[in-house]
Amino acid sequence: VQTLLFQPDCTPEMLKDFLGDIDSEIDRLSDIVADLLTLVKIDSGNIDLKPEKLSLDELINDTVRRLKPIAETRKVELSASLADGIITMGDARRLEQVFYNLIDNALKYTPESGKVFIELKSIGRQAVASITDTGIGIPEKDIDHIFDRFYRVDKARARSTGGTGLGLSIVKQIIALHGGNIVVTSRENFGSTFTVKLPIINPGGQPR
């Protein structure tokens, strides 16, 4: 902005470039503020969860459909195999946030011609959803820290993709609030798998 203010001979092309940078930075800062507000609510116990019976396959399928255009733009194959009839009790908006974040991250860090695959199945009393990519992977030394707040495996790349360093921390805490957990396995340069486990309920609303 200061450059624009004090650059008397700013060309239309330069103006467009600077405005694009400003727009991107505003979006990034807005995301940071929104993530910080979410964390404050979680830490204070004031996060407003609205639990209801949810079909996980429908929720994840809707998320995949929303992200298909992004996958096509990035030339990454996005596919899913979702068992139906898996019901959990949860806040639809927050669980959508979880799966959107995880799938979007997989797309961001998977190069062209790569693949992102989502699988949903039930194991015992748990719904198990895995997001697997053929992306850049996570160095072994970083795996134990990726859910830490503001932690970035590659600070330069995270900034270029719009990361705040808060998304995975929020994801982990939202899952914990739903009585579940998340784990990650990864090999650098081969890809990663994030596995989310949530309790299943039967039609009566109790764990199966």
Helices and strands as residue ranges (DSSP letters): H 2-5, H 12-44, E 51-55, H 56-74, E 77-82, E 87-91, H 92-108, E 115-123, E 126-133, H 140-143, H 155-160, H 167-177, E 181-187, E 191-199
